Amino acid sequence: MVGQRLEEDSKALVEQLTKQDPSKNKVVLAIVGIGGIGKTTFAQKVFNDGKIKARFRTTIWVCVSQEFSETDLLGNII
């Protein structure tokens, strides 16, 4: 999904996220894999896309490490 196809795959995900009606069901996506394959780069590319910024009134970037506290994570989001 990532690597050489970063541009193509990020555009496809942006299209999927922006074509849905925001008043309907929400979509939760997870990007998983071993370290160093480009998960963060891929997520940043999608997050920073102009279509995402135009479609969603509020966006939040949250980094979740392997060891985290739900309370701290929620506090960071708020």
C-alpha positions as CSV (number, residue, x, y, z in Angstrom):
1,M,0.0,0.0,0.0
2,V,2.8,2.4,0.7
3,G,6.4,2.6,-0.7
4,Q,6.5,3.1,-4.4
5,R,2.8,3.7,-4.6
6,L,2.6,6.4,-2.0
7,E,1.1,9.1,-4.3
8,E,-1.4,6.7,-5.8
9,D,-2.5,5.1,-2.5
10,S,-2.8,8.4,-0.6
11,K,-4.9,9.9,-3.4
12,A,-7.2,6.8,-3.3
13,L,-7.7,7.1,0.4
14,V,-8.4,10.8,0.3
15,E,-11.0,10.2,-2.4
16,Q,-12.6,7.5,-0.2
17,L,-12.6,9.7,2.9
18,T,-14.0,12.8,1.1
19,K,-16.8,11.2,-0.9
20,Q,-18.7,10.0,2.2
21,D,-21.5,12.1,3.8
22,P,-20.1,13.3,7.2
23,S,-23.5,13.2,8.8
24,K,-23.6,9.4,8.3
25,N,-21.6,6.6,9.8
26,K,-18.0,7.5,10.7
27,V,-15.1,5.5,9.3
28,V,-12.1,4.4,11.4
29,L,-9.0,3.3,9.7
30,A,-5.8,1.9,11.1
31,I,-2.4,2.0,9.5
32,V,-0.4,-0.9,10.8
33,G,2.9,-2.5,10.0
34,I,6.5,-2.9,11.1
35,G,8.6,0.2,11.7
36,G,10.2,2.0,8.8
37,I,7.7,1.1,6.1
38,G,6.3,4.7,5.8
39,K,3.1,4.6,7.9
40,T,3.6,8.0,9.3
41,T,4.6,9.5,5.9
42,F,1.5,8.0,4.4
43,A,-0.8,9.3,7.2
44,Q,0.7,12.8,7.0
45,K,0.3,12.9,3.2
46,V,-3.4,12.0,3.6
47,F,-3.9,14.4,6.7
48,N,-2.3,17.3,4.9
49,D,-4.1,16.9,1.6
50,G,-6.1,20.0,0.5
51,K,-9.3,17.9,-0.1
52,I,-9.2,16.7,3.5
53,K,-8.7,20.2,4.9
54,A,-11.6,21.5,2.7
55,R,-14.0,18.6,3.6
56,F,-13.5,18.4,7.4
57,R,-14.0,21.5,9.5
58,T,-11.6,20.2,12.2
59,T,-8.7,17.8,11.9
60,I,-6.4,16.6,14.7
61,W,-3.1,14.8,14.5
62,V,-2.5,12.5,17.4
63,C,0.5,10.2,17.7
64,V,-0.1,6.9,19.6
65,S,3.0,5.0,20.6
66,Q,3.1,1.4,21.7
67,E,2.9,2.4,25.3
68,F,0.3,5.0,26.0
69,S,-2.3,6.1,28.6
70,E,-5.9,6.5,27.4
71,T,-6.3,9.4,29.8
72,D,-3.2,11.2,28.5
73,L,-4.2,10.4,24.9
74,L,-7.7,11.9,25.4
75,G,-6.3,15.0,27.1
76,N,-4.0,15.5,24.1
77,I,-6.9,15.3,21.7
78,I,-9.0,17.7,23.7
